[in-house]
């Protein structure tokens, strides 16, 4: 006889649209994943823009949910028909613009595009506030600068998470953390900064548009607020089988930065986290404002609106993934089989056997442009000299160091120039799946203790589920910080690794060679244009 598993309390669902995977996680009041589902997807470079089709958004969402629902029925003996709370998160920033009839005006322009340099530069100067190229306002203003044909037709501009939430609830809403990647947030009000909104309107008064910024941007809510309910149409979009009932309450949609902060209990002042996957970003919750603004540092917020310094790098594991795919192809060509998990674990562990100087190998992991270092386009590159020592250990350590290098440049500004204090830096994302390796090498690179929890490999969708849980389960006047610390993480211990003197010295030596290489590559990229 099959003994069915039990569920404690309310069921909540978190779904996150990552760069390469859409993942859904269902949890109950014990905050552990009951079931999960996933779907792999990839962006495409079409007509010079990195994009995903909206058809892929919905087919991928439905595939991930279907896998979760099937696992639920198998484990609990009944179809998944009722969910108490739901939350959606996704890759932040980008540009999704719709007309009054809800038609997409141009293909989705993702965070990965770096065609908005002119807009970002002008807005940064106008606001005296760093506006990155990937932010939605940069994309929107670049559309105006380009005098694109769809300007007059714009009725609504949102992000990927905001788009999915809108279609499932009918509500044009964003969580404050996600909204802070569209346009600067006033942390006192938790809304778009009114002074900067006014500056934007004055700057764009001469353009042929009959809309104002706040008329086409979503409404902003903080964590714990109701952001609408799953409609009949929304339930059918999510679950075409018709088993899922409408009526679930939805929390404000958030970005992958915010869900990473929640998943690592890094929403209080002096805490920080690193989300490491296809891209990488660190988030440090500040005690007070920075003394200056830097193009390498984004000022965003936590899901409750607290000011947060963000170092965002467009490129992280894409290059490593490409080499791993090549190695897997070689193994399979020999008539052998190896799982992706085994392959990555082997490659990462091998990196710990590298020589101190990585055999004098060098690589640049930029598949797309990297604003922090000023490269407008991706140019992945691997180099060696005739006297370099090429072996697998040196090769892998070089590529991991290369992935960490741009993050290091941004973090040094916070810790060395601004004297920002961090009590704990918690890591999550696929980079940390191999025990100790990525964690130790990151600690050495940043010269700070790096911790991980059991949920480190799949933080995002679980973090979104926790935000949905906070909405449906919180006590009156209970803060998100208290809810996470006292209820979710009270029995979880972080596993920490400190930087080593030798490891830090090795990485600092690598950084000198890396910056020399970047200077040469910048010249080469310009000459190739």
Buried (B, 14 or more C-beta within 10 A) or exposed (E): EEEEEEBEBBBBBBBBBBBBBBBBBBBBBEBEBBBBBBBEBEBEEEEEBBBBBBEBBBBBBBBBBBBBBBBBBEBBEEBBEEBBBBBBBBBBBBBBBBBEEEEBBBBBBBBBBBBBBBBBBBBBEBBEBBBBBBBBBBBBBBBBEEEEEBBEBBBBBBBBBBBBBBBBBEBBBBBBBBBBBBBBBBBEEBBBBEEBBEBBEEBBEEEEBEBEBBEBBBBBBBBBEBBBBBBEEBBBBBBEBEBBBBEBBBBBBBBBBBBBBBBBBBBBBBBBBBBBBBBBBBBBBBEEEBEEBBBBBBBBBBBBBBBBBBBBBBBBBBBBBEBBEEBBEEEEEEEEEBEEEEBBBBBBBBBBEBBEBBBBBBBBBBBBBBBBBEBBBBBBBBBBEEEBBEBBBBBBBBBBBBBBBBBBBBBBBBBEEBEBEBEBBBBBBBBBBBBBBBBBBBBBBBBBBBBBBEBBBBBBBBBBBBBBBBBBBBEEEBBBBEBBBEBBBEEEEBEBBEBEEEBBEBBEEBBEBBEEBBEEBBEEBEEEE
